[in-house]
Amino acid sequence: MDAITSQFFDLDLMRQALPLLLKGLVVTLQICVVVIVLGGMAGLLLAMAADSSRRWIRWPTIAYVDLFRAMPPLVLLIFVYSGMPFAGVKLSPYAAVVIAFVLNNSAYYSEVFRAGLKSISPGQFEGARSTGLTQVQTMFWVILPQAVRRVLPDLLSNTVEVVKLTSLASVVSLGELMYRADMARSMSYNSSPIVLAALIYLLLLWPLVRLVSRFERKPER
């Protein structure tokens, strides 16, 4: 028991590693904000394009969504970071992580938004247009707010997945939370920094998980 405690729950080592891990947490949060914002915006545009009446827009969009939903994010990240230099494009670890994760998450956000948009009755669109609103105004002022409200639990759930996804950035030596925790572990030959990183992830994600559960139980009005 003492061996387990000293190897995984060394409080003194956790205290020493905490400043290093907090620096990594800042990088993790920066990645999350950029990926969630860009991925969400791209996902919304893809959702609308996927239902376009023009085949030359609809089919490439569907192919994009299917491709990046099917491709493992770790494979995509390694391809962007290690494969693109062979095509003459060398990216920093931060840029590679953002590009790979935006490509992956925009596809998932697209399907969430698309489900929300399809849940709205066509009559609402026609009614809004009859009041004099343009097609763009109808979408952003009438249809989209209702669609987002209906799929809010799924949007939040996908956001939780984005935060967890950032731990993969350690494979390209980006100094986020997991990378710095593993660095502290390798220097101390002790797993306590990894346990501390897990606790930080838990504190960060637990409120979001509870919020998702609350929205899922809340009856729609």
Secondary structure, DSSP 8 states (H G I E B T S, - for coil): -HHHHHHH--HHHHHHHHHHHHHHHHHHHHHHHHHHHHHHHHHHHHHHHHT-S-HHHHHHHHHHHHHHHHS-HHHHHHIIIIIGGGGT----HHHHHHHHHHHHHHHHHHHHHHHHHHTS-HHHHHHHHHTT--HHHHIIIIIHHHHHHHTHHHHHHHHHHHHHHGGGGGGGT--SHHHHHHHHHHHHT-SHHHHHHHHHHHHHHHHHHHHHHHHHHS---
